[in-house]
Amino acid sequence: MSKSESPKEPEQLRKLFIGGLSFEITDESLRSHFEQWGTLTDCVVMRDPNTKRSRGFGFVTYATVEEVDAAMNARPHKVDGRVVEPKRAVSREDDFSKTRISLNRTIEDQIYKTHEENSIWLLVCRHFSQFTQLWAGEQETQGENFEEKLYLYGLGNGM
């Protein structure tokens, strides 16, 4: 399946928050800089509704996730003489939601058979970070059978 035939990736995964913008920046200037890494489907500098002055941040949305990755890998970015901070955009709904992933002991046993115990975190985090941005994790032993569970917390991206 070619790139043009593949289903469009969710906008949230294709969007970058750009912080540290100058107060004089234009949408065109921001667009011109970030178009170097791919096709932009949207580009906006957030402005004060009364003064129309830049609020110091904006958003760019790429056509594909690969283009977002390319822009992130090209950091640091300098726009209109200022170093700016691109970050993957997080929607307000996702900002406070948690995705709790519980791996039961049988799944852990399967992982332990092929990998050292101390690498389980790395393995599991690598796998689930493909789907959501992880921000915390914990391992817990509970119950009379000392059942072990691994919990990962991330931004809720439909998991």
Residue pairs with C-beta under 8 A, 6 or more apart in sequence:
3 64
9 64
9 65
10 157
10 158
11 61
12 89
12 91
12 94
12 157
13 65
13 68
13 88
13 157
14 41
14 61
14 62
14 63
14 64
14 65
14 67
14 68
15 42
15 59
15 60
15 61
15 62
15 68
15 88
15 89
16 34
16 59
16 60
16 61
16 62
16 68
16 71
16 72
16 86
16 87
16 88
16 89
17 57
17 58
17 59
17 86
17 87
17 88
17 89
17 90
18 30
18 34
18 57
18 58
18 59
18 60
18 77
18 79
18 84
18 85
18 86
19 56
19 57
19 84
19 85
19 86
19 87
20 56
20 57
20 82
20 83
20 84
20 85
21 30
21 45
21 54
21 56
21 57
21 58
21 79
21 82
21 84
22 54
22 56
22 79
22 80
22 81
22 82
23 53
23 54
23 56
24 54
24 80
25 45
25 54
25 58
25 79
25 80
26 45
27 43
27 44
27 45
27 58
29 79
29 80
30 43
30 45
30 58
30 60
30 79
31 40
31 43
31 60
33 77
33 79
34 40
34 43
34 60
34 71
34 77
36 74
37 62
37 67
37 70
37 71
37 74
38 62
38 63
38 64
38 66
38 67
38 68
38 70
38 71
39 62
39 63
39 64
39 67
40 60
40 61
40 62
40 63
41 61
41 62
41 63
42 59
42 60
42 61
43 58
43 59
43 60
43 61
44 58
44 59
45 54
45 55
45 57
45 58
46 54
46 55
46 57
46 58
46 59
47 53
47 54
47 55
48 54
48 55
59 89
60 71
60 86
62 68
62 71
68 88
71 77
71 86
72 86
72 88
75 86
76 83
77 83
77 84
77 86
78 84
88 133
90 133
90 155
93 156
94 155
94 156
94 157
95 155
97 155
97 156
98 153
98 154
98 156
99 132
99 152
99 153
99 154
99 155
99 156
99 157
99 159
100 151
100 152
100 153
101 128
101 150
101 151
101 152
101 154
101 159
102 149
102 150
102 151
103 124
103 149
103 150
104 147
104 149
105 147
105 148
105 149
108 120
108 148
108 150
111 120
111 123
111 124
112 120
115 123
120 150
121 137
121 150
124 137
124 150
124 152
125 134
125 137
125 152
128 134
128 152
128 154
128 159
129 154
131 157
131 159
132 154
132 155
132 156
132 157
132 159
133 154
133 155
133 157
134 152
134 153
134 154
135 153
135 154
135 155
136 152
136 153
137 150
137 151
137 152
137 153
138 150
138 151
139 148
139 149
139 150
139 151
140 148
140 149
140 150
140 151
141 147
141 148
141 149
142 149
